[in-house]
Amino acid sequence: MKFIFGLGNIGSEYDQTRHNIGFMALDEFAQANNATFSPSKQFATTAKINIAGEPVMLVKPTTYMNDSGKAVRAILDYYQGDIADILVLVDDMDMSLGKLRFRAKGSAGGHNGLKSIIAHTSSQSFLRLKFGLGHPDHEQRVVINYVLGHFSKVETQVVDDMLDRSTQAISDWIAGAATTELSNKYNG
């Protein structure tokens, strides 16, 4: 089974915010595959689908972003999943708005959701699909307001295109495309 974890914050006040792009991408993918999310006892809402014979679980942690690893660990333990079979959808302020980037392993790069996953799985070796948000400033207050803010109308057009491309990228990963192939096709 493959597992796709979309990272975000729960609660209507965070809907459609920059930091919730992982949730948005997973929702877009779920819609394209007629998947419906249901509550899970593993600190998440989940949807199970089958694509070309491959069972896939879509997971949105119901913890806040900073504790995403709790849900990742619980899901992997319950379903006896392997860290090699996960894809994490996550925002990245160090990339330009609209850019996608696959990354096979690495540090959290200051992202608290990734820090939590690394802490709960004791591994940095999991695939991430990063969504570029752009960076407003390095002042902490400005950064927090930016990631928890909503996309402008102009940005929304770029984000919609990015989400469309991510749906195809996720499908390619499920179909078995190698990380190098995914990187060559989508990292731009």
PyMOL commands that set and color helices and strands:
alter all, ss='L'
color gray80, all
select helices_A, chain A and resi 12-14+18-32+65-78+83-85+112-121+140-147+153-174+179-186
alter helices_A, ss='H'
color red, helices_A
select strands_A, chain A and resi 2-6+38-40+44-51+54-61+86-92+100-103+127-132
alter strands_A, ss='S'
color yellow, strands_A
deselect
rebuild
show_as cartoon
